[in-house]
Amino acid sequence: MPQPPWPHFRKRPAIAGAALTTALLLTGSLLLGVPRAGAVPTSRAEAYQEAAALTELGRKLFSDPILSGSGQLSCASCHVPGNGFTPANTVPVQLGGPDLNQAGTRAVPALTYLQATPQFTEHFFDSEEEGDESIDNGPTGGLTWDGRADRPRDQARIPLLAANEMANANPGTVVDRIAGSAHAAALKAIYGPDVFADKDRAFLGILTALETFQQDGATFYPYTSKYDLYLKGQAKLSPAETRGLALFNAEDKGNCASCHISAVRGDGTPPQFTDYGMIALGVPRNPAIPANADPKYFDLGLCGPLRTDFLNKSDYCGLFKTPSLRNVALRKTFFHNGSFHELRKAVEFYATRDTNPEKWYSRAKDGVVQAYNDLPPAYRANLNTDPPFGGKPGDKPPLNDAEIDDIVAFLGTLTDGYRP
């Protein structure tokens, strides 16, 4: 199988979070697809007032288990605000369903720093750098691990209706519960007293409130990490953090910045620590995921099974979204299948996946290491081999233990809420 044609180094132009939020607020709910009560906002003040009401409604809905069929699971149950909007436990996949006994198939992604994520495109051509116009950077953008949702309201719809998550039979069941709750008055105030007469419209209003809440910069993208202050000249990195940053950026060492972009953009936009692209890492199969008990089951990311429009695109198999590394030190699980529970182990995996596969993969009965055991052999040409990957078993890893520790120290500077 030929190597995919796109490079793994992408400089994706990001939309500034402030610009996106301002545009969202000024359009009001009309552009979001839900007719509003009264006149369309005619001033910035009116638009902000409406957005504030949507944000507050979304904030309350986000933490209310009334959105789930079980009545016990809220958005915040898995996207814990105090943990970077990721799970606070070490379970690789969360439990949901009507009785909270059905396991998911993927780790829960973070909801922070998604405000500048571009819509999914199969072929992205970067025109920011001179001469880059002809380079196809491949699948880019979208939300979720496989990029199949383009906006937060589309993403929110997925768990609300998933049988093994919030387990609502259909949008109408969600609307009926909200109509009889304390949230009904707020929804009517925003969209009109007859909003519940049209369940599709009401459901879209609920999704829009959740979406607007996720554009609240102070909550979801505050840029208050030590690294943000360092970039402003208001904080100084420790020696270990300084070394870690250099290793993070060095193309022959960590090379992390090739996908997790660490530099401020030319327009002053802070780094998002992602290029929004898709990549095949070959992380080990996780036996703790119940679906993996079936040896024929494989989660192949962009080419299925949850995403279905690229089922026959073999060069997309094994590709998953590159997440932002902001607040990564708060995470309890790493990668799409939650196969790691320590940040240091995740970094070490990058450095030794190919040179020391015995550290990460199980062995067959004959003792042979089953490298890349969660990706069928037919798709292993899709694996990324840029540094720090590459080499063969027995080679010297590109990062030693001390250098791995330094990178982990630097990653700790990406946690929001730093106080000098």
C-alpha positions as CSV (number, residue, x, y, z in Angstrom):
1,M,0.0,0.0,0.0
2,P,1.5,3.4,-0.9
3,Q,2.2,6.0,1.7
4,P,-0.6,8.6,2.0
5,P,0.3,11.7,-0.2
6,W,0.0,14.4,2.5
7,P,2.8,15.4,4.9
8,H,2.2,15.2,8.6
9,F,3.5,18.7,9.2
10,R,0.7,21.1,8.7
11,K,0.5,24.8,9.6
12,R,-3.2,25.2,9.7
13,P,-4.4,28.8,9.8
14,A,-6.6,29.3,12.8
15,I,-9.5,31.6,13.3
16,A,-8.8,33.8,16.3
17,G,-11.1,32.7,19.2
18,A,-12.1,36.3,19.9
19,A,-13.1,36.9,16.2
20,L,-15.1,33.7,16.1
21,T,-16.9,34.5,19.3
22,T,-17.7,38.1,18.3
23,A,-19.1,36.8,15.0
24,L,-21.3,34.3,16.9
25,L,-22.6,36.9,19.2
26,L,-23.4,39.5,16.6
27,T,-25.3,37.1,14.4
28,G,-27.8,36.2,17.2
29,S,-29.7,33.0,17.2
30,L,-31.2,33.7,13.7
31,L,-28.1,32.6,11.9
32,L,-27.7,29.7,14.2
33,G,-30.9,28.4,12.7
34,V,-33.4,29.0,15.4
35,P,-36.0,31.8,14.9
36,R,-35.9,34.0,18.0
37,A,-38.5,35.8,19.9
38,G,-39.1,39.4,18.8
39,A,-36.9,41.4,16.4
40,V,-33.5,40.4,15.2
41,P,-30.8,42.2,17.3
42,T,-30.0,45.6,15.8
43,S,-27.0,46.5,17.9
44,R,-23.9,44.9,19.4
45,A,-25.4,45.4,22.9
46,E,-28.6,43.5,22.0
47,A,-26.6,40.7,20.3
48,Y,-24.5,40.3,23.4
49,Q,-27.5,40.3,25.6
50,E,-29.1,37.5,23.6
51,A,-25.8,35.6,23.6
52,A,-25.5,36.0,27.4
53,A,-28.9,34.5,27.8
54,L,-28.0,31.6,25.6
55,T,-24.7,31.1,27.4
56,E,-26.4,31.0,30.8
57,L,-29.0,28.5,29.6
58,G,-26.3,26.4,28.0
59,R,-24.2,26.5,31.2
60,K,-27.2,25.2,33.2
61,L,-28.1,22.5,30.7
62,F,-24.5,21.4,30.5
63,S,-24.6,20.3,34.2
64,D,-28.1,19.0,34.3
65,P,-28.6,15.2,34.1
66,I,-32.1,15.9,32.8
67,L,-30.6,15.7,29.3
68,S,-30.0,12.0,29.7
69,G,-32.4,9.1,29.4
70,S,-31.1,7.7,32.7
71,G,-31.6,11.1,34.4
72,Q,-28.2,10.5,36.0
73,L,-25.7,11.6,33.3
74,S,-25.0,15.2,32.3
75,C,-22.5,16.7,29.9
76,A,-20.4,17.6,32.9
77,S,-20.3,14.0,34.1
78,C,-17.8,13.2,31.4
79,H,-16.5,16.7,30.6
80,V,-15.7,17.8,34.1
81,P,-15.1,21.5,34.4
82,G,-12.4,21.2,37.0
83,N,-10.5,18.7,35.0
84,G,-10.1,20.6,31.7
85,F,-13.5,19.3,30.6
86,T,-12.3,15.7,30.5
87,P,-13.2,12.8,32.7
88,A,-11.9,12.9,36.3
89,N,-11.5,9.2,36.5
90,T,-9.0,6.8,34.8
91,V,-11.7,4.7,33.0
92,P,-10.6,4.5,29.4
93,V,-14.3,4.7,28.1
94,Q,-17.2,6.0,30.1
95,L,-20.4,4.1,31.0
96,G,-23.8,5.3,29.7
97,G,-27.1,4.0,28.5
98,P,-30.5,3.9,30.3
99,D,-29.0,2.1,33.3
100,L,-25.4,3.5,33.1
101,N,-24.0,0.0,32.3
102,Q,-23.1,0.3,28.6
103,A,-19.5,1.1,27.7
104,G,-18.4,3.5,25.1
105,T,-15.7,2.7,22.5
106,R,-13.5,5.8,22.7
107,A,-12.0,8.0,25.3
108,V,-13.9,11.2,26.0
109,P,-12.1,14.2,24.2
110,A,-11.5,17.5,25.9
111,L,-13.9,20.4,25.1
112,T,-11.4,23.2,25.7
113,Y,-9.7,25.2,23.0
114,L,-12.0,24.0,20.2
115,Q,-13.2,27.5,19.3
116,A,-10.9,27.9,16.3
117,T,-11.3,24.4,14.9
118,P,-12.1,24.6,11.1
119,Q,-14.8,22.6,9.5
120,F,-13.7,19.2,8.3
121,T,-12.1,19.1,4.8
122,E,-10.8,16.1,3.0
123,H,-8.1,18.1,1.2
124,F,-6.6,21.1,2.9
125,F,-4.2,23.3,1.0
126,D,-2.2,25.7,3.2
127,S,-1.7,29.1,1.5
128,E,-0.1,30.8,4.5
129,E,3.4,29.9,3.7
130,E,4.8,30.8,0.3
131,G,4.8,27.9,-2.1
132,D,2.5,25.8,0.1
133,E,-0.5,26.2,-2.1
134,S,0.2,23.0,-4.0
135,I,0.7,20.8,-1.0
136,D,-2.3,18.6,0.0
137,N,-2.2,18.4,3.8
138,G,-4.9,15.8,3.8
139,P,-8.0,15.4,6.1
140,T,-8.1,18.4,8.5
141,G,-10.6,19.8,11.0
142,G,-13.9,18.9,12.5
143,L,-14.8,17.9,16.0
144,T,-14.7,14.4,17.7
145,W,-11.8,11.9,17.3
146,D,-12.8,11.4,13.6
147,G,-13.8,15.0,12.7
148,R,-17.4,14.0,11.8
149,A,-19.0,17.0,13.5
150,D,-18.3,20.6,12.2
151,R,-19.8,22.6,15.1
152,P,-20.4,22.1,18.8
153,R,-24.1,21.7,18.4
154,D,-23.5,18.9,15.9
155,Q,-21.1,17.3,18.3
156,A,-23.5,17.6,21.3
157,R,-26.2,15.8,19.3
158,I,-24.0,12.7,19.1
159,P,-23.9,11.8,22.8
160,L,-27.4,12.9,23.4
161,L,-28.8,10.3,21.0
162,A,-26.2,7.6,21.4
163,A,-27.6,4.4,23.0
164,N,-24.4,3.9,25.1
165,E,-24.1,7.5,26.2
166,M,-27.0,9.8,27.1
167,A,-29.4,7.3,25.6
168,N,-32.3,9.4,24.3
169,A,-34.5,7.6,21.9
170,N,-35.0,10.7,19.8
171,P,-34.8,14.5,20.0
172,G,-38.5,14.7,21.1
173,T,-37.8,12.9,24.4
174,V,-35.2,15.5,25.3
175,V,-37.5,18.3,24.4
176,D,-40.4,16.9,26.4
177,R,-38.2,16.7,29.6
178,I,-37.0,20.2,29.1
179,A,-40.5,21.5,28.5
180,G,-41.5,20.3,31.9
181,S,-38.4,21.6,33.7
182,A,-37.1,24.9,35.1
183,H,-35.3,25.5,31.9
184,A,-38.5,25.9,29.9
185,A,-38.9,29.6,30.8
186,A,-35.5,30.5,29.6
187,L,-36.0,28.7,26.3
188,K,-39.3,30.5,25.8
189,A,-37.8,33.9,26.6
190,I,-35.2,33.4,23.9
191,Y,-37.1,31.7,21.2
192,G,-40.7,32.6,21.9
193,P,-43.6,31.1,23.9
194,D,-44.4,28.6,21.2
195,V,-40.9,27.2,20.9
196,F,-42.0,23.7,22.2
197,A,-44.8,23.5,19.6
198,D,-42.1,22.4,17.1
199,K,-39.9,19.8,18.7
200,D,-37.2,20.0,16.0
201,R,-36.9,23.7,16.5
202,A,-36.9,23.3,20.3
203,F,-34.2,20.6,20.1
204,L,-32.1,22.9,17.9
205,G,-32.5,25.6,20.5
206,I,-31.2,23.3,23.2
207,L,-28.2,22.4,21.1
208,T,-27.6,26.1,20.2
209,A,-27.5,27.0,23.9
210,L,-24.9,24.3,24.6
211,E,-22.9,25.5,21.6
212,T,-23.0,29.2,22.7
213,F,-21.9,28.2,26.2
214,Q,-18.9,26.4,24.6
215,Q,-17.9,29.7,23.0
216,D,-17.5,31.4,26.5
217,G,-13.8,32.3,26.4
218,A,-13.3,32.6,30.1
219,T,-14.6,29.0,30.6
220,F,-13.3,27.2,27.5
221,Y,-10.3,29.1,26.2
222,P,-9.0,31.5,28.8
223,Y,-5.3,31.4,27.8
224,T,-4.2,31.6,31.5
225,S,-1.4,29.0,31.5
226,K,2.1,29.6,32.5
227,Y,3.2,29.3,28.9
228,D,0.8,32.0,27.9
229,L,2.3,34.3,30.5
230,Y,5.8,33.3,29.3
231,L,4.9,34.3,25.8
232,K,3.8,37.7,27.1
233,G,7.0,38.1,29.1
234,Q,5.2,37.8,32.4
235,A,6.6,34.5,33.6
236,K,9.9,32.6,33.4
237,L,10.1,28.9,32.6
238,S,12.2,26.7,34.9
239,P,15.4,25.1,33.5
240,A,13.6,21.8,33.0
241,E,10.6,23.5,31.3
242,T,13.0,25.5,29.0
243,R,14.8,22.4,28.0
244,G,11.5,20.7,27.4
245,L,10.2,23.4,25.2
246,A,13.4,23.1,23.1
247,L,13.0,19.4,22.8
248,F,9.3,19.8,22.0
249,N,10.2,22.0,19.0
250,A,13.3,20.2,17.8
251,E,12.6,18.3,14.6
252,D,15.2,15.7,15.4
253,K,14.1,15.1,19.0
254,G,10.5,15.4,20.2
255,N,9.3,17.1,17.0
256,C,6.0,17.6,18.8
257,A,5.4,21.0,17.4
258,S,5.1,19.6,13.9
259,C,1.5,18.7,14.8
260,H,1.0,20.4,18.2
261,I,2.0,23.9,17.0
262,S,3.6,25.9,19.8
263,A,4.4,29.3,18.2
264,V,2.3,32.4,18.3
265,R,0.9,33.1,14.8
266,G,1.7,36.1,12.8
267,D,-1.6,37.7,13.6
268,G,-1.0,37.4,17.3
269,T,-3.3,34.4,17.8
270,P,-1.9,32.3,20.8
271,P,-0.9,28.7,19.8
272,Q,-3.6,26.1,20.0
273,F,-1.1,23.2,20.2
274,T,-2.8,21.4,17.4
275,D,-2.8,21.6,13.6
276,Y,-6.3,20.1,13.5
277,G,-5.0,17.3,11.3
278,M,-5.5,13.5,11.3
279,I,-2.7,11.1,12.1
280,A,-2.1,7.3,12.6
281,L,-0.1,6.6,15.8
282,G,-0.5,2.9,16.2
283,V,-1.3,3.0,19.9
284,P,-1.6,-0.4,21.6
285,R,-5.0,-2.2,21.6
286,N,-6.8,-1.6,24.9
287,P,-8.3,-4.8,26.4
288,A,-10.2,-2.7,28.9
289,I,-12.6,-1.6,26.2
290,P,-15.4,-4.3,26.0
291,A,-15.7,-3.9,22.2
292,N,-12.1,-5.1,21.8
293,A,-13.0,-8.5,23.2
294,D,-14.1,-9.3,19.6
295,P,-10.8,-9.9,17.8
296,K,-12.5,-8.8,14.5
297,Y,-13.4,-5.4,15.9
298,F,-11.1,-2.4,15.1
299,D,-11.7,1.2,15.7
300,L,-10.2,2.7,12.5
301,G,-11.0,6.3,13.1
302,L,-11.6,8.3,9.9
303,C,-12.6,5.1,8.0
304,G,-15.0,3.8,10.5
305,P,-16.9,2.4,12.2
306,L,-18.4,5.5,13.8
307,R,-17.7,7.6,10.8
308,T,-19.3,6.1,7.7
309,D,-18.5,8.3,4.7
310,F,-14.9,7.0,4.3
311,L,-15.4,3.3,4.9
312,N,-13.7,2.4,1.7
313,K,-10.8,4.9,2.0
314,S,-8.0,2.5,3.1
315,D,-5.4,5.3,3.3
316,Y,-7.6,6.9,6.0
317,C,-7.7,3.9,8.2
318,G,-6.1,4.4,11.6
319,L,-6.2,8.2,11.4
320,F,-7.5,10.1,14.4
321,K,-7.7,13.8,15.2
322,T,-4.7,15.6,16.7
323,P,-6.0,17.1,19.9
324,S,-4.8,20.3,21.5
325,L,-2.3,19.7,24.3
326,R,-3.5,22.5,26.4
327,N,-4.4,21.2,29.9
328,V,-3.0,17.8,28.9
329,A,-1.4,17.4,32.3
330,L,-4.9,17.3,33.8
331,R,-5.9,14.3,31.7
332,K,-6.3,10.8,33.2
333,T,-6.4,9.0,29.9
334,F,-4.6,9.5,26.7
335,F,-5.2,8.7,23.0
336,H,-8.5,7.8,21.4
337,N,-8.7,4.4,23.2
338,G,-7.5,5.6,26.6
339,S,-4.6,3.1,26.5
340,F,-2.4,5.2,28.7
341,H,-3.1,6.8,32.1
342,E,0.1,8.7,32.7
343,L,1.4,11.7,30.7
344,R,5.0,10.5,30.9
345,K,4.1,7.1,29.5
346,A,2.4,8.8,26.6
347,V,5.5,10.8,25.8
348,E,7.7,7.7,26.2
349,F,5.5,5.8,23.8
350,Y,6.3,8.4,21.1
351,A,10.0,8.1,21.7
352,T,10.1,4.2,21.8
353,R,7.2,2.9,19.8
354,D,9.5,1.6,17.1
355,T,12.8,1.2,19.0
356,N,11.3,-0.7,22.0
357,P,7.9,-2.1,20.9
358,E,8.1,-4.8,23.6
359,K,7.3,-2.0,26.1
360,W,3.9,-1.4,24.6
361,Y,2.5,-4.3,22.7
362,S,1.5,-7.8,23.8
363,R,3.3,-10.9,22.6
364,A,1.9,-13.8,20.6
365,K,2.0,-17.4,22.0
366,D,5.4,-17.8,20.3
367,G,6.8,-14.8,22.1
368,V,6.8,-12.4,19.1
369,V,5.9,-8.9,19.9
370,Q,2.6,-7.9,18.2
371,A,3.5,-4.4,17.2
372,Y,0.7,-2.0,16.2
373,N,-1.8,-4.6,17.3
374,D,-4.8,-2.3,17.1
375,L,-4.3,-1.6,13.4
376,P,-4.7,-4.4,10.9
377,P,-1.6,-5.1,8.8
378,A,-3.3,-3.8,5.6
379,Y,-3.3,-0.3,7.0
380,R,0.1,0.0,8.7
381,A,1.6,1.9,5.8
382,N,-0.6,4.8,7.2
383,L,1.4,4.9,10.4
384,N,3.3,8.2,11.0
385,T,7.1,7.6,11.0
386,D,8.3,11.1,11.4
387,P,10.6,11.7,14.5
388,P,10.4,10.8,17.3
389,F,8.9,7.7,15.6
390,G,11.1,5.7,13.3
391,G,14.0,3.3,13.6
392,K,13.9,-0.4,14.3
393,P,13.9,-2.5,17.5
394,G,17.2,-2.2,19.3
395,D,18.0,1.3,17.9
396,K,18.7,4.2,20.3
397,P,15.5,6.1,21.0
398,P,15.6,9.8,20.0
399,L,14.8,10.9,23.5
400,N,16.4,9.6,26.7
401,D,14.7,9.4,30.1
402,A,15.9,12.9,31.2
403,E,14.7,14.4,28.0
404,I,11.3,12.8,28.4
405,D,11.0,14.2,31.9
406,D,11.8,17.7,30.5
407,I,9.1,17.5,27.9
408,V,6.6,16.4,30.5
409,A,7.7,19.4,32.6
410,F,7.1,21.7,29.7
411,L,3.6,20.2,29.1
412,G,2.8,21.1,32.6
413,T,3.1,24.8,31.7
414,L,0.0,24.4,29.4
415,T,-2.4,24.1,32.3
416,D,-4.8,27.0,32.7
417,G,-5.1,28.9,35.9
418,Y,-1.4,29.6,36.6
419,R,-0.7,32.1,39.3
420,P,2.8,33.6,39.3
